Every structure is written in C-alpha cells, then in structure tokens.
Amino acid sequence: MPYVVSIIPSKKSPDGLPLGRGTKVLLSNGEYLEGINSIQIDIKPNDCWKAFIEVIPSKQDEVEALLQLVPQDTKENNG
C-alpha cells in the first residue's frame, strides 16, 4: 500500500518566495524522508498530481507514495 506524503515548503526568502532548501517531505508514518536531492511536481489534464522525489540513498526502504498538498501558513513561513 502506498504512503501518503506531505511536501512542506521551507521558510520564505526576503523576496517572499519559498526556497527549495529546507523543504521537507513528511511520510504518513510520521517520519521525514531524508537525503532529498530534488522534488518535481507534475499535473496533467484529467489526472492527479504526481511528485517525483530524487533522493540520495541512505539505507531507507523504497516507498510508493501519494501526494498531499499542504497549504502554507504565511505567519509560520515569514517569521
């Protein structure tokens, strides 16, 4: 059965944009995915969101996951 993951954006830069560094991937079992090199989110018409997460291996089991988008809390990310 696939895991559900939450992609949690990092804090915002001084320009107000979220930075890639510091973005976290939270698995449905409460653990954070480690060794993330890149995250690419893709959507096609009449299809669901897909996230392609590239990781640097570090003795973690392979996981199959469904994406859950997490809305940003502007107060938390600005301060």
C-alpha positions in Angstrom: 0.0 0.0 0.0 1.4 3.4 -0.9 2.3 6.0 1.7 0.7 9.5 1.6 3.4 12.2 1.7 3.1 15.9 2.6 5.5 18.3 0.9 6.2 21.1 3.4 7.7 24.2 1.8 10.6 25.9 3.5 10.5 29.4 5.0 10.2 32.3 2.6 13.2 34.2 1.3 13.4 38.0 1.9 11.7 38.3 -1.6 8.7 36.4 -0.3 9.3 33.2 -2.3 9.7 29.8 -0.6 13.2 28.5 -1.0 13.9 24.9 -2.2 16.5 24.4 0.6 14.7 23.3 3.7 11.7 21.8 2.0 10.6 18.7 3.9 8.7 15.5 2.9 6.7 14.0 5.7 5.6 10.4 5.3 2.2 9.2 6.6 4.0 7.1 9.3 5.3 10.4 10.8 8.9 10.1 9.6 10.7 12.6 7.3 12.2 11.4 4.1 16.0 12.0 4.2 18.6 12.7 1.5 16.3 14.6 -0.8 18.1 16.0 -3.8 15.1 17.4 -5.8 11.3 17.4 -5.9 9.4 17.8 -9.1 5.6 18.2 -9.0 3.6 17.4 -12.2 0.0 17.6 -13.2 -1.7 16.8 -16.5 -5.3 17.5 -17.5 -7.7 14.8 -16.1 -5.0 13.3 -14.0 -3.9 13.5 -10.4 -0.9 15.4 -9.0 2.4 13.4 -9.1 5.6 14.2 -7.2 8.9 12.9 -8.4 11.3 12.9 -5.5 15.0 12.2 -6.1 16.9 11.1 -3.0 20.5 10.1 -2.2 20.2 6.6 -0.9 20.9 6.1 2.8 19.7 2.6 3.8 16.0 3.6 3.5 13.4 1.3 2.2 11.8 2.2 -1.1 8.4 3.8 -0.7 5.5 4.3 -3.1 3.6 7.4 -2.1 0.5 9.5 -2.9 0.9 13.3 -2.7 -1.0 15.5 -0.3 -0.6 19.3 -0.8 -0.1 21.3 2.4 -1.3 24.9 2.4 1.3 27.4 3.5 0.7 29.3 6.8 2.1 32.7 5.9 2.7 33.6 9.6 4.8 30.5 10.2 6.8 30.9 7.0 7.5 34.6 7.4 8.9 34.6 10.9 
